[in-house]
Amino acid sequence: MPRSAWYPNLPRQRKAHDLSMRPLAPLMSLLVLGCVGELYSPGQRDAPQDLGPRRDLWLVPDRGAPPDGGFEHDVKPPSPDQKTPAAQNPLSKVKLWGYQIQHLTASGAVSELVSSKYDMLVLEPTRTDKHTSSFDTKAMVAKLHASQGKSGSPKIVVAYIDIGEAENWRYYWKSWWTEPTEDDGGDPDFLITTDPDGWRGNYPVAYWDKRWKNIIIYNSDSMLQKAIDDGFDGIYMDWVEGYANKKVKAAAKDAGKDPAVEMIHFIAEIRAYARKQNPGFLVIAQNAPGLVDGHPEYLKEIDALAQEQVYFDGDADTNWSHPDSCDQVVPNSGSTYSRSYYLKKLMVYQSAGLPVFNCEYACDADNVDEAYTESAKHGFVTYVTRRPLSKLTTTPPPGY
């Protein structure tokens, strides 16, 4: 179910293959101040109404410039000692993983996570949703760290963060922002268009824009900083695939940017910022396995790749019990949405020593068995569940 359809606590997923469907809307020209501070942050007043279309330039200083005394592009990629060698990558030891990004505020939800046997859990930060801002995410993470997975080691807890889309239920969304439409961009003008899969309240962004990078990385209350402050072991990045969206690509062209290169730079900045505070901070990319094409440097900026629906898919706009939330067979062949495509691309990451996780959306017992069996043949660490991801799966891996 789209998060905008009900509240509270409604993180969501979308199909990775539906990258773009609609023609480009003209992107508003980006106005740049001579001295750029940080985008308006919580605790300060909204932009004055009389600023009109210039309200996206309502910038105020918060904690000063980003690391190294400059803005985003001054941040250096991680040095060699900041990389995670394959032999030392803690994700290489993960044999069981779980994924839940809805209903973490429900009674008993955290206790179930604590008692689970998963070595790694990917979770919605929850308090970054303005409707559940009082949720004690830090306490949840601490409880999970105090529990063990099947391996006998403390659980690895990773924060789900959408780096390629703005979500209108997050704390950073301002009352004066204007949502984009299919035909026109929004205000601020880094809001490019509507979500191609129809998720209401989700808007692809110009992720190379300094203001968006401040929201995700550099503000003192950024999405990344909140995850670090709450004790998460890493970030699980959604909508990396934004680089391949037609409207995003057109906006990048208008800005003189290469969308693939800018996405890799963005991820490198996320990694560099986090590792200055936690040298072991983990960076996991979800989907978009084709980003590596022509860009082998990308492999050095992530610690693992997670891919949805290699074998089975489900409709995004569904609830847990809906029959369309699972069991949609991914075709065997095709250009960018097929089993053969995914298997070929994922081998590149494995050959580079990176763990590959996959999340399959299957309900039928035979499909569940096929997903686990076929994935094991290729060395994937697999989680079979239903598309809403609103609770832990009822079909855990063999040996769970």
C-alpha positions, 0 to 999 in steps of 0.5 A: 500500500502506498505510504500516502494512502494511510498513516502512520509508519508507511515505508514502501517499495516499488518495482525496480524495473519500472524505471521510467514511463513518462516524457520529461517535464521541463525542469525549472532552472536552478538558482544558486546563491553566491554563498550556499548554506544549508536548507532550512532545518527543523526548529526554524520557521518556514520560508516567508510566503512572499518569496514566491517561486524563490522559496526553494532558495530559503537557505539558512546556516545550521552547523557550517560547511560539510566536512573538509571545509567545503561543500559536497563535491569537496569531500574525498572518496574513502581512502584505501583504509576506509574500504572494506576488504572482502575478507573483513566485510562483516556482511560476508558472514551473514547467512540470514537476513530480514527486511521490514519497513512498515509497522515497526510501531505495532505492539510486539514488533520490536520484540519479534525482531529481537527474538528473530534469528536473522544475522542482519535486519534492514529496517525503517528508521521510523522516527524520520517519519513525521507521523511517528517522530516520537518512536525511540529508534535508538532504543530499538537498535540497542535492543537488536544489538544486544540480541544474536542472529543464527550465527551467534554474533550480535545482529547487524542493523541497517537503516533503509533510506530512499536516497533517490526520491523525496517522501512527503511524510518525512520530517524534512518535507516543508509545508511550503514545498510544492509536489511535482506532477507528471508534467511539471516539476515541483518547488524546490526545483530538485523535485523532478516528477512523480514516482513512475510506479504510482506511489503517491507522495514519492518524488524522484529528485535531482540527487546531484543538487546540493540541497538534496545532498544536505538533506540526505548527508550534510545537515546536522539532522540529515537522514544519514546523520540520524541513522548514525546517531541512532546506532545503525550499522549501515545504510540500505539505499533505495532508488539507486535506480533513479539514475536510469529514470528518463526524466531524471536523465533529462534533468541531468542532461539539462544540468550538464551532468552524467546521471550514472557518474553523479549517482556514484559520486553521491554514494561515495559521499554518503560512504565518506561522510559516514566512515569519518564517524564510524569506520565500519559503517556499511553501505548496501545498494538496492537494485540498479545492478546495471550502474556498474556498466562502464563504471567499475569504480562503483564496486569500491563504494558499496559493501554489498548489493541487494536485488529485489525480484530476481525470480518472483515479484509482487504489486507494490500497491497491496497489503500483506494478504493481497494475492497480488503481493507475491507470486508474479513470475519474473520472465526468464529472458529480457533486456532489463527485467528478467532472470537472465539479466539479473543473474548476469549482472549480479555475477559482476558483484560477486566476482568483485567479492561483494555479497549479494542479497536478494528479496523475492516476493513469493507466497505459494509453497512451490514458488517459495521453494524455487526462490530459495533453491535457485538462489542458493545455486548462485550463492545469494543470501535470500529472503522470501516475503511479500511486497508490503514488507510490513512484518517479518516473513512467514516463509523464512529460509531453510534451516532458520 
